[in-house]
Amino acid sequence: MSHNPRILSLTGEEEIKLAFKKIGVDTGGIEIMAKKAIYRLMKIENVEVRAANILKQEMLARGGEAAVARGVYDLKGRVTDVILIGTIAQCRSLVDKIKQQPFGLKEIALEARTVLDSYNTIPSKLAWGGYSLDLSSRTHVMGVLNVTPDSFSDGGRFLDKDKAISRVMEMVEEGADIIDIGGESTRPGAKSLGEKEELDRVIPVIKAVSDKVRVPISIDTYKYEIARQALDAGAAMINDISGLRSDKRMASLAAENKVPVIIMHMQGAPKDMQKNPKYKSVVGEILGFLREQSDKAVAAGIQRDLIVVDPGIGFGKTKDHNLTILKRLSEFRSIGLPIAIGTSRKSFIGMTLGLEVDDRLEGTAASVSFAISQGANIIRVHDVKEMVRVVRMTDAIMRAAGEDG
């Protein structure tokens, strides 16, 4: 009789609990053991060496481990990064132990506890005004409308108002949950557009469609006046590629209007962002930026549950940077906010596959599906009909009920 050993591929605590239940584990034991079944690698930066020594010893005492820089034991140097290695149960026990200890450990305990809680929690809803997007139930699709003559993908196609309106209605019919309207190209090398021209492009379209569709209209801009007039015209979200840096009034505008804001990362500006972008740690630096800007947004009065973060694929990143961000997208769940991602038809796909912009549908589909598997909640796309199908199929796989134990 074969014992049929295998490695289980269970991706979350609920799936693990179900597997335990199916073999008849005691109810109390299920709760205790589930937290022992999931390992975490948690990186903590700039830890004072005395604190790092304590973290190391406390994790070892719990059966875990902590990786630190050479020389920490002799208190050489001032700070080190630390990678904690252990189960959720071990990490939580560590946090409880160090929260009253010196050398900055109390602050580390608070931050680590937040990350442990955030990483496992699926953002629930974006609810504001008359809108409610249930992010816990499925991935949402944001359809792109560029009212521009020079966008990298569809520049010129929807510069005409009637064509733009028609495309909005078509995307809603195809299943878009949000429509993102922009009047200035942010392709690599693009120059900033005057406010009047940008307003002339987007405001008539927003006014025309906001009362015709039931989905929220997002204004894609980093300029306060454009966003202000767009909200007055019927837009209900702000998508700021500068991450609320370009105009300090943008955060106050979102707070006053109680609308969601997408905070995106961009290194440099569109005109120069692709001139040799460099990072010491691309994921770490972007995650730190998004965390910092989100905290500033909350301080400015924006409700935390109306903030979405976007690592900014293609905005000041090389092909390898973009691929790395996608591969490690799940790390952005550490912030505890919904994740938006825009890979649609972008140059890293063309570079990887050797294809021009109009021939990147399959590459986009692969990147969208993988992003969802890593925790993306909102997908920003041009090809709405096709990507809605990709999203629904990926969601079905990711949210399968776990019938097999």
C-alpha positions as CSV (number, residue, x, y, z in Angstrom):
1,M,0.0,0.0,0.0
2,S,1.5,3.3,-1.1
3,H,1.5,6.2,1.4
4,N,1.4,8.6,-1.5
5,P,3.5,11.5,0.0
6,R,3.3,14.9,-1.6
7,I,4.1,18.5,-0.9
8,L,0.9,20.5,-0.4
9,S,0.5,23.8,-2.3
10,L,-1.7,25.7,0.0
11,T,-1.5,29.4,-0.3
12,G,-3.4,30.8,2.7
13,E,-4.5,30.2,6.2
14,E,-8.0,29.3,5.2
15,E,-6.8,26.6,2.8
16,I,-4.5,25.2,5.4
17,K,-7.3,25.1,8.0
18,L,-9.6,23.2,5.5
19,A,-6.8,20.6,4.9
20,F,-6.5,20.1,8.6
21,K,-10.2,19.8,9.0
22,K,-10.5,17.2,6.3
23,I,-8.1,14.8,8.1
24,G,-10.0,15.2,11.3
25,V,-7.8,17.6,13.4
26,D,-9.4,18.9,16.6
27,T,-11.0,22.3,16.2
28,G,-8.7,24.0,18.7
29,G,-5.7,22.3,17.1
30,I,-6.6,23.7,13.7
31,E,-6.4,27.3,14.9
32,I,-3.1,26.7,16.7
33,M,-1.4,24.8,13.9
34,A,-2.5,26.9,11.0
35,K,-0.2,29.8,12.2
36,K,2.6,27.3,12.4
37,A,2.1,26.2,8.8
38,I,2.9,29.5,7.1
39,Y,6.5,30.8,7.0
40,R,7.4,34.4,6.7
41,L,10.6,36.1,5.6
42,M,10.3,39.7,7.0
43,K,13.0,42.2,6.2
44,I,13.5,45.1,8.6
45,E,15.8,47.9,7.6
46,N,18.1,50.1,9.6
47,V,18.1,48.2,12.9
48,E,20.4,49.3,15.6
49,V,23.0,46.5,16.2
50,R,22.0,46.0,19.8
51,A,18.4,45.6,18.7
52,A,19.5,43.2,16.0
53,N,21.3,41.0,18.5
54,I,18.1,40.8,20.6
55,L,16.0,39.9,17.5
56,K,18.5,37.2,16.6
57,Q,18.4,35.6,20.1
58,E,14.7,35.9,20.5
59,M,14.0,34.3,17.2
60,L,16.4,31.5,17.9
61,A,14.7,30.9,21.2
62,R,11.4,30.4,19.4
63,G,12.8,27.9,16.9
64,G,13.1,30.6,14.1
65,E,16.1,32.5,12.8
66,A,17.2,36.0,12.0
67,A,19.8,36.9,9.3
68,V,22.0,39.8,10.2
69,A,25.2,41.4,8.9
70,R,28.5,40.0,9.8
71,G,30.0,41.7,12.8
72,V,26.7,42.4,14.6
73,Y,27.7,40.0,17.4
74,D,30.7,42.2,18.1
75,L,28.5,45.3,17.9
76,K,30.6,46.5,14.9
77,G,28.9,49.2,12.9
78,R,25.8,51.1,13.9
79,V,22.9,49.6,12.0
80,T,22.1,46.5,10.0
81,D,19.2,45.1,8.0
82,V,17.6,42.0,9.5
83,I,15.6,39.2,7.8
84,L,13.4,37.4,10.3
85,I,12.7,33.7,9.3
86,G,9.9,31.9,11.0
87,T,6.3,30.9,11.2
88,I,3.5,33.4,11.7
89,A,3.2,32.1,15.3
90,Q,6.9,32.6,15.9
91,C,6.9,36.1,14.5
92,R,3.9,37.1,16.5
93,S,5.4,35.7,19.7
94,L,8.6,37.7,18.9
95,V,6.6,40.9,18.5
96,D,4.9,40.4,21.8
97,K,8.2,39.9,23.5
98,I,10.1,42.9,22.1
99,K,7.4,45.6,22.3
100,Q,8.6,46.8,25.7
101,Q,12.4,46.5,25.0
102,P,14.9,49.3,24.2
103,F,17.0,50.3,21.2
104,G,14.0,51.0,18.9
105,L,12.5,47.6,19.4
106,K,9.1,49.0,20.5
107,E,8.7,50.8,17.2
108,I,9.9,47.7,15.3
109,A,7.3,45.6,17.1
110,L,4.5,48.0,16.2
111,E,5.6,48.1,12.5
112,A,6.1,44.3,12.3
113,R,2.7,43.6,13.9
114,T,1.1,45.9,11.3
115,V,2.8,44.1,8.4
116,L,1.9,40.6,9.7
117,D,-1.7,41.7,10.0
118,S,-1.8,43.5,6.7
119,Y,-0.1,40.8,4.5
120,N,-2.8,38.3,5.2
121,T,-5.7,40.6,4.9
122,I,-7.4,41.1,1.6
123,P,-8.5,44.7,1.2
124,S,-12.3,44.7,1.5
125,K,-14.1,47.6,-0.1
126,L,-13.6,51.0,-1.7
127,A,-16.8,52.7,-0.7
128,W,-17.6,56.4,-1.2
129,G,-20.4,58.6,-2.5
130,G,-22.7,56.3,-4.4
131,Y,-20.0,53.8,-5.3
132,S,-18.9,50.5,-3.7
133,L,-16.2,48.3,-5.2
134,D,-15.9,45.0,-3.3
135,L,-12.3,44.2,-3.7
136,S,-12.5,41.1,-1.5
137,S,-14.9,39.4,-3.9
138,R,-12.9,39.8,-7.2
139,T,-10.3,41.7,-9.1
140,H,-11.6,44.9,-10.6
141,V,-10.8,46.3,-14.1
142,M,-10.0,49.9,-14.8
143,G,-10.4,50.8,-18.5
144,V,-8.0,53.3,-20.0
145,L,-9.2,56.3,-22.1
146,N,-6.4,58.5,-23.4
147,V,-7.9,61.7,-24.8
148,T,-4.5,62.5,-26.4
149,P,-2.9,62.6,-29.8
150,D,0.4,61.1,-28.6
151,S,-0.1,58.4,-26.0
152,F,2.2,55.4,-26.6
153,S,-0.6,52.9,-27.2
154,D,-3.8,54.6,-28.5
155,G,-2.7,58.2,-29.1
156,G,-5.1,60.0,-31.4
157,R,-7.8,57.3,-31.5
158,F,-10.1,59.0,-29.0
159,L,-9.1,62.7,-29.2
160,D,-12.5,63.3,-30.9
161,K,-15.1,63.8,-28.2
162,D,-17.7,61.6,-29.7
163,K,-15.3,58.8,-30.2
164,A,-14.1,59.1,-26.6
165,I,-17.7,59.0,-25.3
166,S,-18.4,55.9,-27.5
167,R,-15.3,54.2,-26.2
168,V,-16.3,54.8,-22.6
169,M,-19.7,53.3,-23.2
170,E,-18.1,50.3,-25.0
171,M,-15.6,49.7,-22.1
172,V,-18.5,49.7,-19.5
173,E,-20.4,47.3,-21.7
174,E,-17.3,45.1,-21.8
175,G,-17.1,44.9,-18.1
176,A,-14.9,47.8,-16.9
177,D,-15.5,48.6,-13.2
178,I,-13.7,52.0,-13.4
179,I,-12.9,54.3,-16.3
180,D,-9.6,56.2,-16.1
181,I,-9.6,59.3,-18.3
182,G,-6.4,61.2,-19.0
183,G,-5.6,64.2,-21.3
184,E,-1.8,64.3,-21.1
185,S,0.5,61.6,-22.4
186,T,2.8,60.2,-19.8
187,R,4.8,58.0,-22.2
188,P,8.6,58.1,-21.8
189,G,9.9,61.4,-23.2
190,A,6.6,63.2,-23.1
191,K,6.6,66.9,-22.2
192,S,4.1,68.5,-19.8
193,L,0.9,69.8,-21.4
194,G,-0.6,73.2,-20.6
195,E,-3.6,73.1,-18.2
196,K,-6.0,74.8,-20.6
197,E,-5.4,72.2,-23.4
198,E,-5.6,69.3,-20.9
199,L,-8.9,70.7,-19.5
200,D,-10.3,71.1,-23.0
201,R,-9.6,67.5,-23.7
202,V,-11.0,65.8,-20.6
203,I,-13.7,67.9,-19.1
204,P,-16.2,67.7,-22.0
205,V,-15.9,63.9,-22.0
206,I,-16.2,63.6,-18.2
207,K,-19.3,65.8,-18.3
208,A,-20.8,63.8,-21.1
209,V,-20.3,60.3,-19.6
210,S,-20.5,60.7,-15.8
211,D,-24.3,60.7,-15.8
212,K,-24.6,58.0,-18.4
213,V,-22.5,55.2,-16.7
214,R,-22.9,53.7,-13.2
215,V,-19.1,53.0,-12.8
216,P,-16.8,55.7,-11.3
217,I,-14.8,57.9,-13.5
218,S,-11.2,58.4,-12.5
219,I,-9.1,61.4,-13.6
220,D,-5.6,60.6,-14.5
221,T,-3.6,63.7,-13.6
222,Y,-1.0,65.0,-11.3
223,K,-2.2,68.6,-11.6
224,Y,-4.5,70.1,-8.9
225,E,-6.6,72.3,-11.2
226,I,-7.3,69.5,-13.7
227,A,-8.3,67.2,-10.8
228,R,-10.5,69.9,-9.2
229,Q,-12.4,70.7,-12.4
230,A,-12.7,67.0,-13.2
231,L,-14.3,66.2,-9.9
232,D,-16.7,69.1,-10.4
233,A,-17.5,67.7,-13.8
234,G,-18.4,64.3,-12.4
235,A,-15.2,62.4,-11.9
236,A,-15.1,60.4,-8.6
237,M,-11.5,59.2,-8.3
238,I,-8.0,60.7,-8.7
239,N,-5.1,58.7,-10.3
240,D,-1.9,60.6,-9.6
241,I,1.2,59.3,-11.3
242,S,3.4,61.5,-9.1
243,G,2.1,59.9,-5.9
244,L,0.8,63.2,-4.6
245,R,4.2,64.9,-4.9
246,S,3.7,67.3,-7.9
247,D,1.1,69.5,-6.1
248,K,0.8,69.4,-2.3
249,R,-2.9,70.6,-2.7
250,M,-3.9,67.3,-4.4
251,A,-4.1,65.4,-1.1
252,S,-6.3,68.1,0.4
253,L,-8.5,68.1,-2.7
254,A,-9.1,64.3,-2.4
255,A,-9.7,64.6,1.4
256,E,-12.2,67.5,1.0
257,N,-14.1,65.6,-1.7
258,K,-13.9,62.2,0.1
259,V,-12.8,60.4,-3.1
260,P,-10.3,57.6,-3.5
261,V,-6.8,58.4,-4.7
262,I,-4.3,56.1,-6.5
263,I,-0.8,56.8,-5.3
264,M,1.7,55.7,-7.9
265,H,5.5,55.6,-7.9
266,M,7.5,57.2,-10.6
267,Q,11.2,57.9,-10.6
268,G,11.8,61.3,-12.3
269,A,9.2,62.8,-14.7
270,P,7.8,61.4,-18.0
271,K,10.3,63.5,-20.0
272,D,13.3,61.9,-18.4
273,M,12.2,58.9,-16.3
274,Q,13.6,56.3,-18.7
275,K,17.1,57.9,-18.8
276,N,19.1,55.2,-17.0
277,P,16.8,54.6,-13.9
278,K,18.7,53.1,-11.0
279,Y,17.7,51.6,-7.7
280,K,19.7,49.9,-4.9
281,S,16.6,47.8,-4.1
282,V,13.8,48.4,-6.6
283,V,11.0,46.7,-4.6
284,G,12.3,48.0,-1.2
285,E,12.6,51.6,-2.4
286,I,9.2,51.7,-4.2
287,L,7.5,50.0,-1.2
288,G,9.0,52.6,1.2
289,F,7.9,55.4,-1.0
290,L,4.3,54.2,-1.3
291,R,4.2,53.6,2.5
292,E,5.5,57.1,3.2
293,Q,3.1,58.8,0.7
294,S,0.2,56.9,2.0
295,D,0.9,58.0,5.6
296,K,1.2,61.6,4.3
297,A,-2.1,61.2,2.6
298,V,-3.8,60.0,5.8
299,A,-2.2,62.9,7.7
300,A,-3.7,65.3,5.0
301,G,-7.2,64.0,5.8
302,I,-7.7,61.2,3.2
303,Q,-9.4,58.2,4.6
304,R,-7.0,55.3,4.7
305,D,-9.7,53.0,3.2
306,L,-9.8,55.3,0.2
307,I,-6.1,54.9,-0.7
308,V,-4.8,52.6,-3.5
309,V,-1.1,52.1,-4.2
310,D,0.5,51.4,-7.6
311,P,4.2,50.5,-8.0
312,G,4.2,52.3,-11.4
313,I,5.3,49.7,-14.0
314,G,7.2,51.5,-16.8
315,F,7.6,54.8,-14.9
316,G,11.3,55.2,-14.3
317,K,12.1,51.5,-14.5
318,T,14.1,49.2,-16.9
319,K,12.7,46.0,-18.3
320,D,14.3,44.0,-15.5
321,H,13.0,46.4,-12.9
322,N,9.5,45.9,-14.2
323,L,9.8,42.1,-14.3
324,T,11.2,42.1,-10.7
325,I,8.3,44.2,-9.5
326,L,5.8,41.8,-11.0
327,K,7.6,38.8,-9.6
328,R,7.6,40.2,-6.1
329,L,4.4,42.1,-6.2
330,S,3.0,40.3,-3.2
331,E,5.5,42.2,-1.0
332,F,3.4,45.3,-1.5
333,R,0.7,43.6,0.5
334,S,2.8,44.5,3.5
335,I,1.4,48.1,3.2
336,G,-2.1,46.8,3.8
337,L,-3.7,48.8,1.0
338,P,-5.3,47.8,-2.3
339,I,-2.8,47.3,-5.1
340,A,-3.4,48.7,-8.6
341,I,-1.1,47.7,-11.5
342,G,-0.9,48.9,-15.1
343,T,1.1,46.6,-17.4
344,S,-1.1,47.0,-20.5
345,R,0.9,47.0,-23.8
346,K,3.9,48.5,-22.1
347,S,7.5,48.5,-23.5
348,F,8.8,45.8,-21.1
349,I,6.4,43.4,-22.8
350,G,7.6,44.5,-26.2
351,M,11.3,44.1,-25.2
352,T,10.7,40.7,-23.7
353,L,8.8,39.3,-26.6
354,G,10.2,41.4,-29.4
355,L,6.8,42.9,-30.4
356,E,5.4,46.2,-31.3
357,V,2.8,47.9,-29.2
358,D,-0.2,46.6,-31.2
359,D,0.9,43.0,-30.8
360,R,1.2,42.8,-27.0
361,L,-2.2,41.3,-26.1
362,E,-0.9,37.9,-24.9
363,G,2.0,39.5,-23.1
364,T,-0.4,41.8,-21.3
365,A,-2.7,38.9,-20.4
366,A,0.2,36.9,-18.9
367,S,1.3,39.9,-16.8
368,V,-2.2,40.6,-15.7
369,S,-2.9,37.0,-14.6
370,F,0.4,36.8,-12.7
371,A,-0.2,40.2,-11.0
372,I,-3.5,38.9,-9.8
373,S,-1.9,35.8,-8.4
374,Q,0.4,38.0,-6.4
375,G,-2.3,40.1,-4.9
376,A,-3.2,42.9,-7.4
377,N,-6.7,44.2,-6.7
378,I,-7.2,46.6,-9.7
379,I,-5.9,46.0,-13.2
380,R,-5.5,49.0,-15.5
381,V,-5.9,48.0,-19.1
382,H,-6.6,49.2,-22.7
383,D,-8.1,45.9,-24.0
384,V,-11.1,45.7,-21.6
385,K,-13.1,42.9,-23.2
386,E,-10.1,40.5,-23.4
387,M,-8.6,41.4,-20.0
388,V,-12.0,41.0,-18.2
389,R,-12.0,37.4,-19.4
390,V,-8.4,36.9,-18.2
391,V,-9.3,38.5,-14.8
392,R,-12.4,36.3,-14.4
393,M,-10.5,33.1,-15.2
394,T,-7.6,34.0,-13.0
395,D,-10.0,34.9,-10.1
396,A,-11.8,31.5,-10.6
397,I,-8.5,29.7,-10.2
398,M,-7.2,31.8,-7.3
399,R,-10.5,31.6,-5.4
400,A,-11.2,27.9,-6.0
401,A,-12.9,26.4,-2.9
402,G,-10.1,24.0,-2.1
403,E,-12.0,20.8,-2.6
404,D,-8.8,18.7,-2.6
405,G,-7.1,18.2,0.7
